[in-house]
């Protein structure tokens, strides 16, 4: 048994009200420090792989995906050591997970939950195996089991395994545990960058088959 969708929406509404001064302050900081474009909006895979528009505070320069090709980055959706695409504000926001706050709106809309597998980008979801796609059996979350067990410090096969474990064992108690550990580790050291070899190889295999 897990929290109902209504509980997640109510919690998101309350959080948006309580955190509104923080949200407004971050928005003003991004606008003043890095120029126009406060939010980053991207299509992500939701429940059953159905796309939705996920919101984040912008932490990278505009056209970061296109810029990755110029920088020789094999995975446009991944990170590299001392990534030059990350803005001045972005490094702090990503380290503290404050860039995820706009996703409370996605929860309020019923597209996400507070807890669940992190929503993946559509090009990578298109290459999922049947086993990988099990993470799409539940709504994505702002935080999740993989996030409190390594986040960027683990590779994609490990994330898939952790997400499958969550899908099979999700409960109210587990969700509360994940939320507590997320809040307890909001300000953390920057994790080492791992090159996403799995999705890079899958993209190459797709190009060869085309």
LUMBA-253830 format. One line per 8 residues: number of its first residue (from 1); for each residue x, y, z of N, C-alpha, C. Coordinates in Angstrom, 2 decimals, always signed. Atoms other than C-alpha are relative to their C-alpha. Example, Ala and Ser with C-alpha at 12.3 -4.5 7.8 and 13.67 -1.06 7.14 Angstrom:
<gumars>
1 = +0.89 -1.19 +0.00 +12.30 -4.50 +7.80 +0.90 +1.20 +0.00  -0.82 -1.19 -0.06 +13.67 -1.06 +7.14 -0.77 +1.09 +0.73 .
</gumars>
This chain:
<gumars>
1 = +0.85 -1.20 +0.00 +0.00 +0.00 +0.00 +0.89 +1.25 +0.00  -0.74 -1.26 +0.07 +1.28 +3.48 -0.91 -0.96 +1.17 +0.19  +0.83 -1.20 -0.10 +0.06 +7.04 -0.44 -0.81 +0.18 -1.28  +0.82 -0.26 +1.18 -2.81 +7.93 -2.76 +0.52 +1.22 -0.74  -0.41 -1.15 +0.79 -2.30 +10.40 -5.56 -0.48 +1.31 +0.61  +0.54 -1.20 -0.63 -4.48 +12.88 -3.66 +0.89 +0.51 +1.12  -0.90 -0.39 -1.08 -2.09 +12.85 -0.70 +1.24 +0.67 -0.57  -1.18 -0.59 +0.64 +0.86 +13.56 -3.00 -0.32 +1.41 -0.50 .
9 = +0.37 -1.32 +0.52 -1.01 +16.47 -4.63 -0.18 +1.00 +1.14  +0.20 -0.88 -1.14 -2.03 +17.92 -1.27 +1.34 +0.41 +0.60  -1.32 -0.30 -0.55 +1.53 +17.66 +0.03 +0.76 +0.96 -0.90  -0.68 -0.89 +0.95 +2.83 +19.34 -3.14 -0.56 +1.41 +0.10  +0.62 -1.32 -0.12 +0.32 +22.20 -2.78 +0.48 +0.71 +1.26  -0.47 -0.59 -1.25 +1.32 +22.77 +0.85 +1.47 +0.42 -0.12  -1.43 -0.29 +0.16 +5.03 +22.60 -0.04 +0.22 +1.23 -0.87  -0.13 -1.17 +0.87 +4.58 +25.13 -2.85 -0.30 +1.29 +0.75 .
17 = +0.35 -1.18 -0.78 +2.93 +27.56 -0.44 +1.11 +0.33 +1.00  -1.01 -0.22 -1.03 +5.50 +27.11 +2.33 +1.35 +0.40 -0.59  -1.30 -0.26 +0.61 +8.47 +27.19 -0.03 -0.02 +1.13 -1.02  +0.10 -1.06 +1.02 +7.22 +30.05 -2.20 +1.07 +1.09 +0.16  -1.09 -0.99 -0.10 +9.75 +32.55 -0.72 +1.32 -0.53 -0.55  -1.22 +0.62 +0.51 +12.59 +30.13 -1.51 -0.04 -0.09 -1.52  +0.15 +0.15 +1.44 +11.26 +29.46 -5.00 +0.16 +1.34 -0.71  -0.10 -1.33 +0.60 +10.91 +33.17 -5.77 +1.43 +0.53 +0.08 .
25 = -1.38 -0.46 -0.16 +14.40 +33.89 -4.41 +0.92 -0.69 -1.00  -0.82 +0.73 +0.96 +15.95 +31.17 -6.58 -0.26 +0.52 -1.41  +0.36 -0.51 +1.33 +14.06 +32.43 -9.64 +0.67 +1.34 -0.26  -0.63 -1.32 +0.15 +15.34 +35.97 -9.04 +1.52 -0.15 -0.15  -1.44 +0.23 +0.07 +18.90 +34.68 -8.51 +0.43 -0.46 -1.39  -0.31 +0.50 +1.34 +18.90 +32.76 -11.80 -0.13 +1.11 -1.03  +0.25 -1.07 +0.97 +17.46 +35.72 -13.69 +1.10 +1.05 +0.05  -1.02 -1.03 -0.14 +20.01 +38.17 -12.30 +1.40 -0.52 -0.36 .
33 = -1.35 +0.54 +0.21 +23.05 +35.86 -12.50 +0.22 -0.57 -1.39  -0.19 +0.73 +1.25 +22.43 +33.94 -15.71 -0.94 +0.42 -1.13  +0.83 -0.52 +1.08 +19.90 +35.94 -17.70 -1.35 -0.67 -0.12  +1.35 +0.54 +0.20 +16.49 +35.01 -19.11 -0.01 -1.52 -0.06  +0.16 +1.45 +0.04 +15.15 +31.50 -18.92 +0.19 -0.60 +1.37  -0.11 +0.49 -1.38 +14.48 +30.62 -15.30 -0.25 -1.50 +0.08  +0.38 +1.41 -0.04 +12.88 +27.25 -15.96 +0.59 -0.77 -1.17  -0.39 +0.95 +1.04 +14.14 +24.27 -17.91 -1.18 -0.96 -0.14 .
41 = +1.17 +0.84 +0.25 +11.23 +22.39 -19.50 +0.39 -1.05 -1.03  -0.43 +1.08 +0.88 +11.81 +18.99 -21.09 -1.01 -1.14 +0.03  +0.87 +1.17 +0.05 +9.71 +16.06 -22.27 +0.68 -1.17 +0.69  -0.48 +1.18 -0.71 +10.17 +13.10 -19.94 -1.07 -1.09 -0.05  +0.93 +1.14 +0.03 +8.57 +9.65 -19.72 -0.67 -0.14 +1.36  +0.77 +0.18 -1.22 +5.80 +9.31 -17.16 -0.49 -1.43 +0.14  +0.60 +1.32 -0.20 +3.61 +6.40 -16.12 -0.28 -0.67 -1.34  +0.22 +0.73 +1.25 +3.61 +3.78 -18.88 +0.77 +0.57 -1.17 .
49 = -0.79 -0.60 +1.07 +6.12 +5.86 -20.84 -0.68 +1.18 -0.67  +0.72 -1.13 +0.60 +3.55 +8.58 -21.62 +0.77 +1.30 +0.28  -0.80 -1.21 -0.19 +5.44 +11.87 -22.18 -0.75 +1.09 +0.77  +0.54 -1.19 -0.65 +4.88 +14.93 -20.00 +1.12 +1.03 +0.07  -0.97 -1.09 -0.05 +6.61 +18.29 -19.66 +0.49 +0.19 +1.43  -0.56 -0.11 -1.34 +8.88 +18.16 -16.62 +0.67 +1.36 +0.20  -0.53 -1.32 -0.32 +9.90 +21.41 -14.92 +1.19 -0.11 +0.94  -1.14 -0.14 -0.91 +13.23 +22.28 -13.30 +0.46 +1.44 -0.06 .
57 = -0.71 -1.26 +0.13 +15.11 +25.42 -12.47 +1.17 -0.24 -0.96  -1.08 +0.16 +0.97 +17.61 +25.99 -15.26 +1.36 +0.03 +0.69  -1.33 +0.08 -0.59 +21.10 +24.91 -14.21 +1.09 -0.07 -1.06  -0.97 +0.05 +1.08 +22.77 +24.74 -17.63 -0.23 +1.16 -0.97  +0.13 -1.03 +1.01 +23.39 +27.17 -20.45 -1.08 -0.41 -0.99  +0.99 +0.31 +1.03 +20.80 +27.42 -23.21 +0.64 -0.90 -1.07  -0.46 +0.91 +1.05 +21.08 +24.73 -25.92 +1.14 -0.90 +0.48  -1.06 +0.84 -0.58 +23.18 +22.53 -23.63 +0.14 -1.33 -0.74 .
65 = -0.06 +1.27 +0.73 +22.26 +19.38 -25.57 +0.75 +0.17 -1.31  -0.70 -0.26 +1.25 +23.41 +20.89 -28.87 +1.47 +0.32 +0.25  -1.37 -0.37 -0.33 +26.54 +22.27 -27.21 +0.85 -1.22 +0.32  -0.76 +1.20 -0.35 +27.52 +18.77 -26.05 +0.75 -0.56 -1.21  -0.66 +0.50 +1.21 +28.35 +17.82 -29.67 +1.26 +0.81 -0.28  -1.17 -0.85 +0.23 +30.70 +20.80 -29.99 +1.12 -0.29 +1.00  -0.98 +0.29 -1.04 +32.41 +19.79 -26.75 +0.51 -1.43 -0.06  -0.43 +1.39 +0.13 +32.79 +16.18 -27.87 -0.54 -0.91 +1.08 .
73 = +0.62 +0.82 -1.05 +30.48 +14.81 -25.15 -0.89 -1.04 -0.67  +0.71 +1.10 +0.68 +29.18 +11.40 -26.27 -1.46 -0.10 +0.41  +1.37 +0.08 -0.50 +26.07 +11.48 -24.08 -0.51 +1.41 +0.27  +0.46 -1.38 -0.17 +24.24 +14.83 -24.50 -0.83 +0.22 +1.25  +0.84 -0.13 -1.19 +22.04 +14.07 -21.47 +0.78 -0.29 +1.28  -0.83 +0.30 -1.16 +24.92 +13.12 -19.17 +0.88 +1.18 +0.38  -0.90 -1.04 -0.48 +27.54 +15.13 -17.32 +1.44 -0.44 -0.20  -1.44 +0.28 +0.04 +31.31 +15.39 -17.57 +0.66 +0.74 +1.15 .
81 = -0.73 -0.65 -1.08 +33.94 +16.42 -15.04 +0.12 +1.50 -0.28  -0.05 -1.47 +0.13 +33.79 +20.21 -14.43 -0.77 +0.45 -1.25  +0.82 -0.23 +1.19 +30.99 +20.40 -17.01 -0.16 +1.50 -0.27  +0.08 -1.43 +0.30 +31.24 +23.82 -18.73 -1.41 +0.47 -0.33  +1.38 -0.39 +0.32 +27.52 +23.74 -19.56 -0.78 +0.42 +1.24  +0.70 -0.35 -1.23 +26.54 +24.17 -15.90 +0.25 +1.47 +0.33  -0.10 -1.43 -0.27 +25.83 +27.79 -14.96 +0.57 +0.28 +1.39  -0.53 -0.40 -1.30 +27.13 +29.75 -12.00 -0.94 -0.41 +1.14 .
89 = +0.98 +0.40 -1.02 +23.92 +29.13 -10.05 -0.20 -1.52 +0.01  +0.38 +1.39 +0.18 +23.47 +25.65 -11.41 +0.73 -0.99 +0.87  -0.77 +0.96 -0.78 +26.26 +23.91 -9.53 -0.54 -0.12 +1.42  +0.58 +0.01 -1.35 +24.83 +24.91 -6.15 -1.39 -0.62 -0.01  +1.38 +0.50 +0.04 +21.23 +24.18 -7.16 -0.04 -1.50 -0.20  -0.03 +1.44 +0.25 +22.11 +20.71 -8.45 +0.51 -0.75 +1.23  -0.57 +0.67 -1.16 +24.20 +19.83 -5.41 -1.00 -0.10 +1.16  +0.98 -0.04 -1.08 +21.37 +20.79 -3.05 -1.37 -0.52 -0.42 .
97 = +1.27 +0.48 +0.57 +18.57 +19.44 -5.33 -1.09 +1.07 -0.01  +0.99 -1.06 +0.04 +16.85 +22.83 -5.15 -0.51 +0.24 -1.42  +0.46 -0.15 +1.38 +16.64 +22.75 -8.95 -1.24 -0.82 -0.28  +1.15 +0.87 +0.21 +13.93 +20.09 -8.57 -1.31 +0.60 +0.54  +1.20 -0.54 -0.64 +11.49 +22.32 -6.65 -1.17 +0.25 -0.96  +1.14 -0.21 +0.89 +9.40 +23.28 -9.74 -0.78 -1.28 -0.32  +0.72 +1.24 +0.26 +8.48 +19.60 -10.07 -1.15 -0.22 +0.97  +1.19 +0.03 -0.85 +6.08 +20.16 -7.20 -1.25 +0.34 -0.82 .
105 = +1.11 -0.32 +0.91 +3.90 +21.65 -9.96 -0.40 -1.25 -0.79  +0.30 +1.26 +0.70 +4.19 +18.36 -11.89 -0.76 -0.96 +0.91  +0.72 +0.85 -0.95 +3.06 +16.53 -8.74 -1.43 +0.50 +0.15  +1.32 -0.60 -0.14 +0.15 +18.94 -8.34 -0.88 -0.32 -1.21  +0.73 +0.34 +1.23 -0.85 +18.20 -11.95 -0.30 -1.49 -0.12  +0.23 +1.44 +0.06 -0.81 +14.46 -11.25 +0.93 -0.73 -0.96  -0.94 +0.62 +0.93 +2.09 +13.78 -13.65 +1.12 -0.75 +0.71  -1.05 +0.61 -0.80 +4.54 +12.84 -10.90 -0.51 -0.21 +1.42 .
113 = +0.24 +0.12 -1.43 +4.61 +11.84 -7.26 +1.23 +0.52 +0.74  -1.16 -0.43 -0.77 +6.89 +12.93 -4.47 +1.10 -1.04 -0.06  -0.95 +1.11 -0.01 +8.54 +9.49 -4.52 -0.26 -0.93 -1.18  +0.11 +0.93 +1.12 +9.22 +7.25 -7.50 +1.29 +0.02 -0.81  -1.20 -0.05 +0.86 +11.84 +6.48 -10.16 +0.10 +1.36 -0.68  -0.17 -1.28 +0.65 +13.31 +9.63 -11.65 -0.41 -0.11 -1.47  +0.44 +0.06 +1.39 +11.72 +10.45 -15.05 +1.16 +0.15 -0.97  -1.10 +0.01 +0.97 +14.06 +9.67 -17.94 -0.39 +0.75 -1.26 .
121 = +0.24 -0.68 +1.27 +14.45 +11.50 -21.25 -0.50 -1.01 -1.04  +0.65 +0.89 +0.97 +12.49 +10.07 -24.19 +0.97 -0.78 -0.89  -0.91 +0.77 +0.85 +15.46 +9.14 -26.43 +0.60 -1.22 +0.71  -0.55 +1.13 -0.73 +16.84 +6.91 -23.68 -1.06 -1.03 +0.30  +1.10 +0.93 -0.27 +13.46 +5.39 -22.82 -0.30 -0.84 -1.24  +0.24 +0.73 +1.25 +13.10 +4.40 -26.48 +0.91 -1.22 -0.13  -0.95 +1.11 +0.07 +16.10 +2.07 -25.98 -0.11 -0.95 +1.19  +0.17 +0.87 -1.16 +14.80 +0.42 -22.79 -0.23 -1.45 -0.42 .
129 = +0.38 +1.40 +0.12 +14.72 -3.35 -22.54 -1.30 -0.18 +0.78  +1.24 +0.27 -0.73 +11.56 -4.97 -21.17 +0.23 +0.09 +1.50  -0.34 -0.05 -1.43 +13.30 -5.26 -17.80 +0.18 +1.44 +0.47  -0.19 -1.42 -0.34 +14.33 -1.60 -17.82 -1.35 +0.71 +0.14  +1.29 -0.69 +0.07 +10.76 -0.55 -18.63 -0.86 -0.24 +1.23  +0.76 +0.23 -1.23 +9.55 -1.91 -15.30 -0.04 +1.26 +0.86  -0.01 -1.23 -0.77 +10.50 +1.46 -13.79 -1.13 +0.95 -0.44  +1.10 -0.82 +0.51 +7.66 +2.94 -15.90 -1.36 -0.49 +0.50 .
137 = +1.26 +0.55 -0.51 +5.04 +0.86 -14.04 -0.62 +0.88 +1.08  +0.51 -0.95 -1.00 +4.68 +3.64 -11.46 +0.32 +1.42 -0.47  -0.29 -1.39 +0.36 +4.59 +7.41 -11.73 +1.40 +0.38 +0.47  -1.34 -0.45 -0.43 +8.02 +9.06 -11.60 -0.11 +0.90 +1.20  +0.01 -0.81 -1.21 +9.04 +10.94 -8.50 +1.07 +1.07 +0.01  -1.02 -1.04 -0.18 +10.97 +14.01 -7.40 +1.24 -0.62 +0.62  -1.10 +0.76 -0.58 +13.09 +11.68 -5.29 -0.38 -1.48 -0.05  +0.29 +1.42 +0.10 +13.39 +7.92 -5.18 +1.05 -0.86 +0.67 .
145 = -0.90 +0.97 -0.63 +15.14 +4.79 -3.95 +1.41 +0.10 -0.56  -1.33 -0.13 +0.61 +18.00 +5.20 -6.43 +0.68 +1.30 +0.44  -0.58 -1.29 -0.38 +18.46 +8.85 -5.40 +0.65 -0.05 +1.38  -0.57 +0.04 -1.35 +19.07 +8.03 -1.74 +1.03 -1.12 +0.14  -0.98 +1.09 -0.02 +21.31 +5.08 -2.66 +1.10 +0.21 -1.04  -1.13 -0.26 +0.90 +23.88 +6.80 -4.81 -0.21 +1.12 -0.99  +0.32 -1.05 +0.97 +22.13 +9.14 -7.25 +0.99 -0.02 -1.16  -0.93 -0.09 +1.13 +24.79 +10.30 -9.76 +1.26 -0.83 +0.20 .
153 = -1.20 +0.77 -0.29 +27.41 +8.13 -8.07 -0.17 -1.48 -0.37  +0.23 +1.38 +0.47 +25.92 +4.93 -9.58 -0.29 +0.03 -1.49  +0.23 +0.04 +1.43 +25.65 +3.80 -13.17 -1.44 -0.43 -0.29  +1.39 +0.28 +0.37 +22.44 +3.13 -15.11 -0.45 -1.43 +0.32  +0.46 +1.34 -0.39 +22.33 -0.68 -14.63 -0.36 -0.08 +1.48  +0.31 -0.01 -1.43 +22.42 -0.07 -10.86 -1.29 +0.77 +0.26  +1.23 -0.78 -0.18 +19.70 +2.58 -11.13 -1.22 -0.82 -0.40  +1.12 +0.84 +0.44 +17.47 +0.21 -13.10 -0.32 -1.05 +1.06 .
161 = +0.21 +1.04 -1.01 +17.97 -2.50 -10.46 -0.66 +0.58 +1.25  +0.59 -0.64 -1.17 +17.18 -0.09 -7.60 -1.45 +0.42 -0.26  +1.37 -0.41 +0.34 +14.08 +1.23 -9.39 -0.93 -1.21 -0.06  +0.82 +1.20 +0.02 +12.81 -2.31 -10.01 -0.29 -0.46 +1.42  +0.22 +0.39 -1.40 +13.30 -3.06 -6.32 -1.08 +0.88 +0.62  +1.01 -0.90 -0.55 +11.25 +0.02 -5.44 -1.39 -0.36 -0.50  +1.30 +0.35 +0.58 +8.44 -0.95 -7.82 -0.59 -1.23 +0.71  +0.46 +1.25 -0.62 +8.24 -4.38 -6.17 -0.26 +0.13 +1.50 .
169 = +0.09 -0.11 -1.46 +8.48 -3.14 -2.55 -0.60 +1.31 +0.49  +0.47 -1.32 -0.42 +6.85 +0.30 -2.53 -1.11 -0.12 +1.05  +0.95 -0.02 -1.11 +4.84 +1.13 +0.56 +0.03 +1.39 +0.62  +0.02 -1.28 -0.70 +3.88 +4.09 +2.73 +1.25 +0.15 +0.85  -1.18 -0.06 -0.86 +6.69 +3.24 +5.14 +1.27 +0.26 -0.80  -1.19 -0.20 +0.84 +9.28 +3.04 +2.35 +0.03 +1.42 -0.55  +0.05 -1.37 +0.53 +8.11 +6.34 +0.83 +0.40 +1.02 +1.07  -0.38 -0.90 -1.09 +8.42 +8.07 +4.21 +1.49 -0.09 +0.29 .
177 = -1.44 +0.18 -0.20 +11.89 +6.61 +4.64 +0.80 +0.73 -1.07  -0.70 -0.66 +1.12 +12.94 +7.90 +1.21 -0.08 +1.52 +0.16  +0.15 -1.44 -0.18 +11.53 +11.38 +1.91 +0.89 +0.51 +1.14  -0.83 -0.41 -1.14 +13.30 +11.56 +5.28 +1.47 +0.03 -0.39  -1.41 +0.06 +0.38 +16.66 +10.48 +3.85 +0.34 +1.05 -1.06  -0.23 -1.06 +0.99 +16.25 +12.93 +0.96 +0.22 +1.34 +0.68  -0.12 -1.27 -0.72 +15.72 +15.88 +3.30 +1.29 +0.03 +0.81  -1.19 +0.07 -0.85 +18.56 +14.70 +5.55 +1.30 +0.17 -0.77 .
185 = -1.24 -0.07 +0.80 +21.06 +14.71 +2.67 -0.09 +1.04 -1.10  +0.17 -1.01 +1.04 +19.98 +17.79 +0.72 +1.30 +0.70 -0.34  -1.28 -0.67 +0.27 +23.35 +19.53 +1.10 +1.10 -1.04 +0.10  -0.98 +1.07 +0.04 +25.90 +16.97 +0.02 +1.19 +0.42 -0.85  -1.15 -0.25 +0.86 +29.33 +16.92 -1.54 -0.34 -0.38 -1.43  +0.25 +0.30 +1.41 +29.40 +16.88 -5.32 +0.50 -1.40 -0.33  -0.35 +1.39 +0.31 +29.38 +13.27 -6.55 +0.95 -0.04 -1.20  -0.86 +0.14 +1.17 +32.07 +12.08 -8.97 -0.83 -0.30 -1.24 .
193 = +0.75 +0.20 +1.25 +30.96 +12.05 -12.61 +0.29 -1.37 -0.57  -0.13 +1.29 +0.64 +30.32 +8.67 -14.19 -0.51 +0.12 -1.44  +0.43 -0.03 +1.39 +30.17 +8.41 -17.97 -1.07 -1.06 -0.20  +1.15 +0.89 +0.19 +26.86 +6.85 -19.00 +0.25 -0.94 -1.18  -0.39 +0.90 +1.09 +28.33 +4.00 -21.05 -1.18 -0.77 -0.57  +1.14 +0.80 +0.46 +25.04 +2.07 -21.24 -0.79 +0.72 -1.08  +0.82 -0.72 +0.98 +23.01 +4.75 -23.01 +0.82 +0.45 -1.21  -0.86 -0.34 +1.14 +25.98 +5.79 -25.16 +0.07 -1.18 -0.95 .
201 = -0.10 +1.19 +0.84 +26.37 +2.21 -26.42 -1.32 -0.31 -0.68  +1.32 +0.26 +0.60 +22.62 +1.80 -26.98 -0.27 +0.97 -1.15  +0.20 -0.99 +1.06 +22.54 +5.02 -29.03 +0.85 -0.37 -1.23  -0.87 +0.41 +1.10 +25.49 +3.77 -31.13 -0.58 -1.21 -0.73  +0.60 +1.19 +0.61 +23.80 +0.41 -31.71 -1.21 +0.37 -0.85  +1.17 -0.44 +0.75 +20.65 +2.20 -32.84 +0.42 +0.68 -1.29  -0.49 -0.68 +1.20 +22.63 +4.36 -35.28 +0.49 -1.03 -1.03  -0.50 +1.03 +0.91 +24.29 +1.25 -36.76 -1.16 -0.74 -0.67 .
209 = +1.14 +0.75 +0.54 +20.92 -0.46 -37.20 -0.84 +0.83 -0.96  +0.85 -0.87 +0.82 +19.35 +2.58 -38.88 +0.41 -0.02 -1.47 .
</gumars>
